[in-house]
């Protein structure tokens, strides 16, 4: 079973983004369970002292489970198609990865020291996206990947 952890800076308040994230995580858990994927959980950290990227990195590091494979979302990362991403998830699961942590930084991104620890860097393209929307995009892609692996009709290529 590949457990997924989405570790993010900032708190999503009630609103459309939170409703979408919650919906996609629920869908992912339902679809992924039979595939050995999940559960998926969101862990939010907040730098209340204003320490910047290095303080955020310390908070994120504590949120990442010990021994987890780390995939940082970064505009300099690799771009994958949805089928490629689904195969990545399946590969991580099939090679014995037990915990996979996706890390989304704050407004200034991810501290270089934490980014350097990541085994994978993933990008949603060269554009910079608001980190609240990146949560929605990631959770939707997790659900889409599980749907692809399950052979469900959600993904139309």
N, C-alpha and C positions, 0 to 999 in steps of 0.2 A: 504494500500500500504506500503510495507516494502522497505524503501530507504536504499541503501547500500553505505557505505563509506569505501574506502580502503585508510588508512592513513599510509604513508610510509616515512622513512628517506632516503634521497638521491633523485637525479633526474635521470630519465632514458633519455639518449640521443638517438638520432635517431639510429636505428639499429634493429636487429632481435628481441630482447626482447621487445622493445617498439612496434614494428609492431604486435607481438603476443598479447601483453596486449590489445592494441587498438582493435584488431580484436575480441578477446574474450569478451571484454566489450560491443562492438557493438552487437555481437550475443546474449549476455545475455540480453541486453536491449530489443532486438526484441522479444526474446522468453519469457522473464519474465514479460513483461508488461501485457499480458493477464492473468497472474497468480497472479497479485498483488505484483510482485517483481520488484523493480527498481524505478527509475533509479539507476545505479551504477556509482560512480565517484571516481576518484583517486585524492588524495591530497598529494602532495609531500612537505616535509619540509627539510630544510638543516641547519645544525649547522655550520655556517661560522666562528664562533669564536673558535671552537675546544673545547667546554665545556664538551664533552663526553656524556655518557648515560643519566645523569641527565638533561643536556641541551636539548638533543633530546627528553626526556620525556616531558619536558615543552612545546616544540614546537608541539609534537604530541597531547598533551592534548588540546591545543588551536585549533587543527584541527578537533577534535572529536566534533560532534554536541552535544549540551546540551541535556541530557536525553537519549542519545544513549546507547544501549546495547553494551558492549565492548567485543570483541573476539580477544585475542592476539595470534599471531602465535609464538609458542615457542616450542623448541624440547622436553620440559617436559610436553607438553599438551597432550590431548586426541587424539588418531588417530581414524578417522571414515572412513568407506567405503563410496564410492560415494553415494549409496542409503541412508545410514545413514545421510550423510551431507545434502542431499536433504530434508530428513524428518526434520532435525534440522531447515533448512530455513523455511519450511512450518509451523513448530510449532511456530517459532518466529513470523512469519506473522500472524498466526491464533490466537495468544494470545495477539495481539494488539501492538507488537513492531513496532514503526514507523521508527526508525533509528537504523541501525546496523553498527557498525564500526569495521572493521578488522584492526588490527595494526601490522605493520611489522617494526621491529627495524632496526638499522644500523648494521654495521659489528660486534659490540659487543653484539647485542641482545637488549632486552627491559629492561629498568631500573626496578629493583624490585618494586619500589613504584608504577609505572604504571601497571606492571604485576599484582600486588595485587588488583588493582581496576577492573580488568577484571572479568566479570561474567563467561567467558569461555576461556579456553586455548586450542588451536588447534595445532596439530603437523602433519607434513608430514613424520613422522617417526623419528627414533633415529639419523639418519645422520644429519649433519649440512649442510644446503644448502645456497648458495650465495643469499643474500636478493633480488638481481635483478631477479634470477630465481624463488624465492618464489612468486613474483608478477605474473609471468606467470602461475605458478602452481595454485595459488589461483583463478585467473581470469578464467582459464580453468575449474576448479572445480565449479565455480559459474555457468558458462554456462552449464556444464554437469548436475548440479543439476536442473536447470530450464528445461533442456531437459527431464530429468527423470520425473519431475513433469508434464510435458506436454505430456508425453507418446511418445515422439519423438524417432526415432531409433538411435540417436547419441550414446547413452550408450549401450554397449553390455556386459551383465553380463554373 
